Amino acid sequence: MQANFIDGKFVPGVASRPNINPSDTSDIIAEYAQADGEQAALAIAAAAAAFPAWGSGNIQTRSDCLDRIGTEILARKEELGRLLSREEGKTLPEGIGEAARAGQIFKFFAAEVLRQRGERLASVRPGVDIEITREPVGVVGIITPWNFPIAIPAWKIAPALAYGNCVVFKPAELVPASAWALTEIISRSGLPAGVFNLVMGPGSRVGQALIDNPAVNAITFTGSTTTGRRILDGASRRLAKVQLEMGGKNPLVILDDADLDVAVNCAIQGAYYSTGQRCTASSRFIVQKGIYPAFVAEMTKRLEALRVDDALQPGTDIGPVVDQDQLDQDLAYVAIGREEGARLACGGNRLTRDKDGFYMAPAFFADADNRMRIAREEIFGPVACAIPVATYEEALLVANDTEYGLSAGICTTSLKYATYFKRHSQAGMVMVNLATAGVDYHVPFGGRKASSLGSREQGSYAAEFFTTVKTAYTAA
Ligand code: NAD
C-alpha cells in the first residue's frame, strides 16, 4: 500500500483504496492509503510546527529544493506521464505533456523565490519611512480535482512553498498515483520534516478536516462549483483565506470570416481532447449562420475519424472517460440534449474496445439553443453543442449568457471583432484563433463569475494568494 506522508515520514492510512485504470478496469495500479480526520489533524499540526523555521528560513534553500523537484520531474516525465495516463485516461502524449508542465512550474517558482520584493514609500508625515513587504500566510491546505493530477497540484504546491508556507495536500480520490509519485519526489528534495504533507482520502472527511481546522490559514481549491461553495461556507465561517477555481461552460465563437480549418481544429482540440475533461474545454460553439453548415459538416467528418481507445496505445486520439459515474453523467446529458430538441450530429454512444474501459464516442450536437441544459450546465465530458447565431453582436451576447466565466475563444480573421471580443468577453482568459483550453504556466490563470473566487493562480500573480502584505512605519 502507498502511504500518506506526514511530518517527514510515510505513514499507513486507516484504510486503503484501489486505483483503477479507466482504459482497462482489470488493471489495478496499486492500493493507496486513506487517511481519516485524525491523520489529517496530525499533518496539519506537523505543518504548523514546521512553519516558523521554514517561513523565515533561507531563500536559497527553498529555491534549491524546488529546483531539485522540477529537475527530477522533467527527467522522469515519460514515466510520470505514463502513470498519469494510466490512472486518469488522457492519452500518453497528453500525460507526458502534463508531467513536463509540472516540472516547469517547479522550475519557475524556484526562480520566483529569489525575486520576492517589497516597496519603500515616502510618508505623508515628515520623518517617517514606510516599507511594504510580503510574508507567508502560514499553513496552506491544498485540495485538487482528478482531471490534471500532477499539474494542478504542482501549480499550488510550488508557489505555496516558494513564498514560505507549509503544505497539507489532499488530492482527488480517483488519482492518488500521480499525487503519491510527486510526493515521493518532494520527500527527497531536502525539505525539513512537516513542511510538506500528503493526506489521501475522501473530500467529505479529509478535505473537510482541512476546512474546519483553525491551524490551516489558507485553502486553495480546484474542483466543481458545488464543492467550491461548500468550502467557501466552511472557510469563511472561521475567516480563513480562500482561493477557488471551479467549473466552466466555455464558448468558442466562430464568425463567417473565420478560416474553417482553424475553427474546426480549435473546436475539436478545445472540446474533445483530454476526453473533454478540462475546466477550460469549449462546450458551446457559437457559430454565425454563413459558416454554420460547413462547420457542422466538417466537425462531423473529423469527429467520426477520431480514434477512441486505450490511453496508452499509440495512435489513440481520445482516451476513456475517467470512471463509471462520469460516463453515466455524460450519457445522461446526451439523452437530455436529444429530449431538449438538439440534433445529435454524431457520437454520444458507449463504445466497446478490446479492454473493458469507460469508452464513449465524442458527442456533437447541432441546432442547439443557449437555453438548453446542455448549453448551460457543465458536463465535463466529450459532449459539445453548436448554436447558430446571425451576427457578431448576438454571438457575444450568447457567449456571455452563462453563469460561468473561465475561458472564451473566437475564430475570426477580423482584427475589429477579435479586439471587441477580447474587450467585451466576460471570461478570465480569452483566446483568438486558439482553443479555449491550453494555457502558459508563467501568466495568471483563472476566471470570473461562478468559475473562480479569490486571486489568480500561476505566474508571479500567485504571490497574491500565498502571501500576506505588511506595511511597516519607522520614525527616522
Ligand atoms: P470535486 O469538486 O468533486 O472534487 C474536487 C476535490 O474536492 C477533490 O479532492 C474532492 O475530494 C474534494 N472534496 C469533495 N468534497 C469536499 C468537501 N466537502 N470538503 C473538502 N473537499 C472536498 O471535483 P472533481 O470531480 O474532482 O473535478 C472536476 C471539477 O473540477 C469540474 O467542475 C471542473 O471544471 C473543475 N476544475 C476546475 C479547474 C479550474 O481551474 N477552474 C481546473 C480543473 C478542474
Residues whose N, C-alpha, C, O or C-beta is under 5 A from the ligand:
A	BS01	NAD	I143 T144 P145 W146 K170 P171 A172 E173 G201 P202 G203 S204 G207 Q208 T222 G223 S224 T225 T227 R230 E245 M246 G247 G248 C279 S451
